[in-house]
């Protein structure tokens, strides 16, 4: 408590240093909005196919005027406080030496890989009789002199079995003299590969393509538009920023970039982008596989038990309102999606809409908010020794932690705008008539979300309270 008080006092002393930055950020918002008014148009296609190592993948390559202005008005201002006051707090923590990463152990790693976003890369291997976490999806590469050596983390908690395999095929177990160094390599890999690799498919290809279809192809008077619009809002803009503007991922090992507090990752923007495009293209090679995810989840992994519970609620809601979906309007959506994802039209529309709302309304934020606390307490992004050499927590740079924790505050936490209610529970966002059967179905949907939240809490599976979930991929 005393450390927290001193940290806050010192942060207040540092905060005036960031007031010029605050003014610059406000000016940049004004200038960006003016440029959008003057130079952008709504008569564009926001998504197009882009080449990756394994073929083309549709992503947002530009933003329309309305998309840009909407984001600038409601989302951009929410970044200013974590970029100023939030950074001041992290600077104070660095000076007070209270931002050091906490020691890691096998039990914590098991929780990380079964109860957070990293569970996406965790699978049971029958031959090994263990869960195996696969880090091979990280393809961005790191700068020369930096290391990302972990290929797999293997564990069976019941049998107290743990092993780490590096990218050269070396095998490490707890009796190895460098075992603790290996654990530190794992947590560093976790800190990097979640935002740079295993979370990509949540944002890209399917969500931004369907958002373009909804915002540019569907009649604004249609029921389908009213249903999907809240779940598409801001998605094209945030994905365009993440892939092409890259405020946090286009980094260089020079002094100018070192002074930007929310750029901790030791890789270049082009490498990050190429990795995202590869991962996304690989994930969506056959769009039909994507819609089988809910039935393929291993609910013995707590993270997936949580996610599956919410899919069932969303699917029940969509089934109840499917008769109201206009066939001709859905055909417009399906035809547009088919142009990017062959065989899309073979998929049942109830499954399409259920998976979409689940992906952007539940899975997206769950990834963010489960990754955040473990990354902030234990994570760091720089290891300058190979896994074959001893490495200790004392070698973790306080400045790296300052930058990494600033990144987490700015880009991983959802910073709401009090002028816009983006809660998943905000069923009024659908604009259904209050005296209609549709609104009654939405009320039941909200009640069922709250009930599942209560049930998950009783089972100690409430990884993110339902009140925190939001409607769309918007950060």
KADAWO-V734647 format. One record per residue. PHI is phi in whole degrees, -180 to 180 (999 if undefined). PSI is psi in whole degrees, -180 to 180 (NA if undefined). Layout:
BEGIN
PHI;PSI
PHI;PSI
END
This chain:
BEGIN
999;-41
-65;-41
-62;-41
-62;-42
-64;-45
-64;-39
-61;-44
-67;-41
-62;-47
-66;-35
-62;-40
-63;-35
-71;-35
-78;-26
-56;-40
-57;-26
-64;-23
-99;-1
-64;-39
-60;-40
-62;-41
-60;-43
-65;-40
-63;-42
-63;-42
-64;-40
-65;-40
-62;-38
-65;-43
-61;-45
-66;-42
-65;-41
-64;-42
-63;-44
-63;-37
-64;-43
-61;-42
-84;-32
-121;-19
-92;162
-136;162
-94;-7
-90;63
-142;166
-103;117
-75;-29
-108;141
-152;164
-71;137
-126;144
-73;139
-126;180
-62;-26
-120;25
123;-177
-85;151
-143;135
-81;128
-142;164
-72;123
-113;-10
-159;165
-124;148
-81;168
-59;-50
-64;-40
-62;-46
-65;-47
-68;-37
-63;-43
-66;-43
-63;-37
-73;-44
-108;-29
-105;-43
-56;-43
-61;-24
-72;-13
-85;-16
-67;-44
-63;-49
-66;-24
-80;-12
-119;-75
-62;-41
-62;-42
-68;-38
-60;-40
-65;-41
-71;-33
-65;-41
-64;-42
-62;-37
-66;-45
-66;-34
-84;-3
60;39
-112;13
-106;14
-65;144
-68;146
-80;153
-61;144
-106;156
-149;177
-63;-40
-62;-42
-65;-41
-63;-38
-62;-43
-61;-43
-60;-42
-92;5
-128;-10
-131;8
-134;-175
-55;-27
-69;-14
-61;-22
-56;-27
-104;14
-104;126
-139;146
-75;131
-110;109
-63;-39
-65;-41
-84;-13
54;45
-151;159
-81;141
-126;126
-97;123
-103;116
-94;5
-67;-15
-69;-17
-76;111
-124;6
-72;-26
75;160
-125;166
-61;157
-57;136
91;-5
-113;155
-130;138
-134;84
-96;-13
-78;129
-102;-42
-146;147
-121;127
-118;134
-152;148
-139;99
-63;-39
-62;-32
-102;10
51;40
-105;128
-142;140
-154;151
-127;133
-116;127
-91;177
-74;-7
-98;2
90;3
-72;147
-118;127
-123;139
-130;171
-59;-17
-86;0
-76;139
-62;-24
-101;22
-57;-45
-65;-36
-59;-40
-64;-40
-61;-38
-67;-36
-63;-38
-64;-46
-69;-32
-67;-41
-62;-42
-58;-46
-60;-31
-95;-45
-78;-21
-64;-57
-73;-24
-97;-9
-144;-62
-81;-9
-97;-5
-59;-45
-64;-23
-65;-40
-85;-46
-104;159
76;-81
-66;-52
-64;-44
-77;-24
-72;-44
-69;-32
-64;-41
-63;-42
-61;-45
-66;-45
-78;-23
-120;-14
-115;-29
-89;148
-66;133
-69;-13
-92;-5
-80;154
-63;-42
-61;-38
-63;-46
-62;-35
-69;-43
-93;-25
-55;-45
-62;-28
-86;-6
-107;-11
-64;131
77;-6
-66;-47
-61;-39
-69;-44
-69;-35
-71;-36
-63;-44
-62;-45
-66;-35
-93;-30
-119;-36
-84;-45
58;62
-67;-18
-125;-5
-123;-3
-98;81
-108;156
-140;148
-83;59
-131;169
-64;-40
-60;-44
-76;-29
-64;-27
-84;-7
-85;113
-70;-18
-107;29
-123;77
-91;-14
-84;132
-86;56
-146;158
-83;153
-58;-41
-65;-38
-67;-40
-60;-48
-60;-46
-62;-37
-65;-43
-62;-46
-63;-41
-63;-52
-59;-43
-69;-43
-61;-40
-64;-42
-66;-35
-108;26
-59;-38
-128;106
-60;-26
-64;-33
-63;-34
-61;-38
-84;0
-92;-4
-55;-47
-56;-35
-85;-9
-102;-5
-67;136
-85;95
-75;0
-70;-21
-85;119
-54;-37
-59;-41
-78;-30
-62;-41
-62;-51
-64;-42
-63;-38
-58;-40
-77;-31
-61;-43
-61;-38
-67;-46
-65;-42
-63;-39
-63;-41
-63;-48
-64;-40
-60;-37
-71;-24
-110;0
-54;-39
-59;-20
-88;-9
-75;123
-69;125
-60;-41
-69;-35
-71;-44
-63;-35
-61;-37
-62;-46
-62;-48
-65;-39
-65;-41
-64;-46
-64;-38
-61;-31
-67;-21
-108;-31
-124;93
-54;140
76;12
-59;-38
-69;-10
-77;-15
-87;137
-60;133
-64;-32
-63;-40
-69;-41
-57;-51
-71;-36
-66;-48
-64;-39
-62;-52
-65;-37
-64;-44
-63;-46
-90;-23
-99;-21
-122;-58
-63;-42
-57;-56
-69;-33
-61;-43
-55;-50
-62;-53
-80;-14
-88;-32
-68;-41
-54;-56
-65;-39
-70;-40
-63;-42
-70;-35
-83;-37
-118;-19
-85;159
-159;167
-121;0
-124;121
-129;124
-110;25
-133;144
-68;162
-65;-17
-78;-9
-110;147
-60;141
-145;139
-129;164
-61;-29
-64;-18
-89;-6
-74;127
-71;131
-64;-30
-72;-38
-61;-43
-64;-39
-60;-46
-69;-43
-66;-44
-67;-33
-66;-42
-58;-46
-60;-43
-65;-36
-82;-46
-113;-16
-100;-38
-75;145
-85;120
-104;104
-73;158
-103;120
-63;-14
-88;-2
-143;122
-89;105
-103;13
-60;141
-62;-25
-78;-9
-80;80
-71;-15
-67;-17
-64;-21
-75;-17
58;37
-77;144
-57;134
-63;-26
-99;20
-103;163
-65;-31
-63;-44
-66;-39
-62;-39
-65;-38
-67;-38
-62;-44
-62;-39
-59;-49
-61;-44
-63;-38
-69;-36
-62;-44
-65;-38
-67;-44
-63;-38
-59;-43
-64;-42
-66;-42
-65;-39
-63;-41
-65;-29
-92;5
62;36
-120;16
-85;77
-68;-34
-137;121
-59;143
-60;-28
-64;-20
-89;-16
-71;143
-121;170
-80;-27
-144;167
-77;104
-137;6
-152;NA
END
